[in-house]
Amino acid sequence: MRAVVLGGGIAGVFTAYFLRRLGFRVVGIGGRLQYPLARLVLTLSMPYEDDVELARRSLEIYSELAEVEGVTSVDILPEGVDLSRLRIPHEVVDTVEGVRLRPGEIAVISRDYLVPVRRVVAELRRELGFIKAHGRLKVVGDAAHVIVNGGRVAGDIVVLAAGHMNRQLAQEAGINLPLVPYDCYAVICLARRRLWNYSIGDYVLGWYGRPAVPPLYIIGNGCGRYCGGVPRGYASRLARLVSQRVGRVIPLAVRAGHCEVGPHGGPLYGKHPHVKNLYVIGGLDGYGGMVGPALAERLAALISGRGFDDAYRLERYADAAAFDPCSIVERHDWRLALKTQYLNTQDAGPRVKKARENGTGFLSRPPDVY
Ligand SMILES: Cc1cc2nc3c(=O)[nH]c(=O)nc-3n(C[C@H](O)[C@H](O)[C@H](O)COP(=O)(O)OP(=O)(O)OC[C@H]3O[C@@H](n4cnc5c(N)ncnc54)[C@H](O)[C@@H]3O)c2cc1C
């Protein structure tokens, strides 16, 4: 069986990798490899067990291919948050050296991993013989193929795995996908030594931070208009917000990156309902490095006839209504669990109760710094 994979990022190369292991002949087509950061963070501290399971499996996959480095994970949350589903080794504290916690806030300390995703993906692309070219998806009747440099590249199956370009490529081929692209931003800054070993998720103020090469530290957040560029004054506003927690950080450079998300705030994979040989993997949004390899493995299993139904199957969302990606909280973000808890439970902590009484507080949208 011959598979054509369009897109050579995490989703595309890992799908190609697992398909080849299952005996497929794979033709990979990948445009420019562009990662905003050399190493991505992989965390197991997420509110949904199925995401944690994917991240755990991805970590195993990466560990076979590259060295991953452990860092201290600091998740800042309001007290009263339901951590009963957090089944990884962790500690709950109310002080963290070098990080200012306010009354009513806690920190969950666990282990995150820095993965050299850019290098892993580049090496796999070489090994799998990806063609460096721009491809177009074409659907004729109920079958898909790819056009590269004016020529037709056909396969028994076609996998669309082009990241934020998925939707546009599908639309140009006359089909729909329940995936929407958006922009998010990262700022490289100078930070105090204490931070260099911390991977921070601040779910109260709404930002993340992770080590780069000392003394550089990366901070980010945001969801903005696709290809809209970095909003004016974004870096200094974000730096001011982060300084409230960790003391002064000095912004040096800012980058916008393109992401994509599904209607449930997470990734999707599966078979397109109207095109008999087309499979899709996308919507990896802000945590594709964490769940991408394991999701690609599931897609390869599905293609080879050994798939199963799970929360990420594209077929479940085929008829989803149009949605605004910036109104959705991503699945890996503890604010989603907080929102559900806030709406559903009576046993919240005092600040959550106060927020509920006031209709404000933690569970409203985090401060917009963009
Ligand atoms: C600033 C920032 C920080 C992030 N930090 C993290 C993190 O710490 N941890 C984490 O897990 N995730 C992180 N992410 C998210 C992660 O980068 C994405 O989820 C992931 O890259 C998505 O993988 P993908 O393969 O679906 O898409 P992409 O990485 O976008 O890859 C798609 C590939 O397809 C190619 N392509 C597109 N169109 C075509 C075409 N027509 N023909 C041929 N090729 C094409 C592109 O050139 C590209 O190489 C971050 C994202 C951003 C923007």
The ligand as an SDF file (V2000), in Angstrom:
LIG
                    3D

 53 58  0  0  0  0  0  0  0  0999 V2000
    5.0030   30.0170   19.8970 C   0  0  0  0  0  0  0  0  0  0  0  0
    4.5960   28.5780   19.9940 C   0  0  0  0  0  0  0  0  0  0  0  0
    5.0350   27.8140   21.0560 C   0  0  0  0  0  0  0  0  0  0  0  0
    4.6680   26.4680   21.1580 C   0  0  0  0  0  0  0  0  0  0  0  0
    5.1220   25.7280   22.1930 N   0  0  0  0  0  0  0  0  0  0  0  0
    4.7720   24.4160   22.2920 C   0  0  0  0  0  0  0  0  0  0  0  0
    5.2810   23.6130   23.3500 C   0  0  0  0  0  0  0  0  0  0  0  0
    6.0820   24.0590   24.1730 O   0  0  0  0  0  0  0  0  0  0  0  0
    4.8750   22.3290   23.4320 N   0  0  0  0  0  0  0  0  0  0  0  0
    4.0380   21.7800   22.5150 C   0  0  0  0  0  0  0  0  0  0  0  0
    3.7110   20.5980   22.6380 O   0  0  0  0  0  0  0  0  0  0  0  0
    3.5620   22.5090   21.4760 N   0  0  0  0  0  0  0  0  0  0  0  0
    3.9100   23.8170   21.3550 C   0  0  0  0  0  0  0  0  0  0  0  0
    3.4440   24.5610   20.3190 N   0  0  0  0  0  0  0  0  0  0  0  0
    2.4990   23.9460   19.3770 C   0  0  0  0  0  0  0  0  0  0  0  0
    3.1810   23.0930   18.3170 C   0  0  0  0  0  0  0  0  0  0  0  0
    4.2470   23.8030   17.7170 O   0  0  0  0  0  0  0  0  0  0  0  0
    2.1310   22.6990   17.2790 C   0  0  0  0  0  0  0  0  0  0  0  0
    1.0360   22.0840   17.9190 O   0  0  0  0  0  0  0  0  0  0  0  0
    2.7010   21.7390   16.2540 C   0  0  0  0  0  0  0  0  0  0  0  0
    3.8100   22.3010   15.6200 O   0  0  0  0  0  0  0  0  0  0  0  0
    1.6510   21.3600   15.2350 C   0  0  0  0  0  0  0  0  0  0  0  0
    2.2100   20.3620   14.4110 O   0  0  0  0  0  0  0  0  0  0  0  0
    1.6790   20.0930   12.9440 P   0  0  0  0  0  0  0  0  0  0  0  0
    2.5470   19.0700   12.3470 O   0  0  0  0  0  0  0  0  0  0  0  0
    0.2170   19.8470   13.0000 O   0  0  0  0  0  0  0  0  0  0  0  0
    1.8180   21.4750   12.1850 O   0  0  0  0  0  0  0  0  0  0  0  0
    3.1250   22.3090   11.7840 P   0  0  0  0  0  0  0  0  0  0  0  0
    4.1520   22.1980   12.8210 O   0  0  0  0  0  0  0  0  0  0  0  0
    2.6180   23.6550   11.3800 O   0  0  0  0  0  0  0  0  0  0  0  0
    3.6680   21.5570   10.4900 O   0  0  0  0  0  0  0  0  0  0  0  0
    2.9940   21.5920    9.2790 C   0  0  0  0  0  0  0  0  0  0  0  0
    4.0010   21.3590    8.1800 C   0  0  0  0  0  0  0  0  0  0  0  0
    3.2990   21.2350    6.9570 O   0  0  0  0  0  0  0  0  0  0  0  0
    3.9480   22.0000    5.9740 C   0  0  0  0  0  0  0  0  0  0  0  0
    2.9800   22.4270    4.9590 N   0  0  0  0  0  0  0  0  0  0  0  0
    1.9350   23.2750    5.1240 C   0  0  0  0  0  0  0  0  0  0  0  0
    1.3030   23.4280    3.9580 N   0  0  0  0  0  0  0  0  0  0  0  0
    1.9560   22.6580    3.0600 C   0  0  0  0  0  0  0  0  0  0  0  0
    1.7970   22.3850    1.6660 C   0  0  0  0  0  0  0  0  0  0  0  0
    0.8080   22.9460    0.9680 N   0  0  0  0  0  0  0  0  0  0  0  0
    2.6690   21.5500    1.0570 N   0  0  0  0  0  0  0  0  0  0  0  0
    3.6630   20.9770    1.7630 C   0  0  0  0  0  0  0  0  0  0  0  0
    3.8510   21.1960    3.0660 N   0  0  0  0  0  0  0  0  0  0  0  0
    3.0260   22.0160    3.6950 C   0  0  0  0  0  0  0  0  0  0  0  0
    4.5730   23.1750    6.7180 C   0  0  0  0  0  0  0  0  0  0  0  0
    5.6430   23.7200    5.9930 O   0  0  0  0  0  0  0  0  0  0  0  0
    4.9930   22.5130    8.0130 C   0  0  0  0  0  0  0  0  0  0  0  0
    6.2920   21.9980    7.9010 O   0  0  0  0  0  0  0  0  0  0  0  0
    3.8160   25.9000   20.1750 C   0  0  0  0  0  0  0  0  0  0  0  0
    3.3850   26.6660   19.0850 C   0  0  0  0  0  0  0  0  0  0  0  0
    3.7700   27.9990   18.9870 C   0  0  0  0  0  0  0  0  0  0  0  0
    3.3140   28.7710   17.8020 C   0  0  0  0  0  0  0  0  0  0  0  0
  1  2  1  0
  2  3  1  0
  2 52  2  0
  3  4  2  0
  4  5  1  0
  4 50  1  0
  5  6  2  0
  6  7  1  0
  6 13  1  0
  7  8  2  0
  7  9  1  0
  9 10  1  0
 10 11  2  0
 10 12  1  0
 12 13  2  0
 13 14  1  0
 14 15  1  0
 14 50  1  0
 15 16  1  0
 16 17  1  0
 16 18  1  0
 18 19  1  0
 18 20  1  0
 20 21  1  0
 20 22  1  0
 22 23  1  0
 23 24  1  0
 24 25  2  0
 24 26  1  0
 24 27  1  0
 27 28  1  0
 28 29  2  0
 28 30  1  0
 28 31  1  0
 31 32  1  0
 32 33  1  0
 33 34  1  0
 33 48  1  0
 34 35  1  0
 35 36  1  0
 35 46  1  0
 36 37  1  0
 36 45  1  0
 37 38  2  0
 38 39  1  0
 39 40  1  0
 39 45  2  0
 40 41  1  0
 40 42  2  0
 42 43  1  0
 43 44  2  0
 44 45  1  0
 46 47  1  0
 46 48  1  0
 48 49  1  0
 50 51  2  0
 51 52  1  0
 52 53  1  0
M  END
$$$$
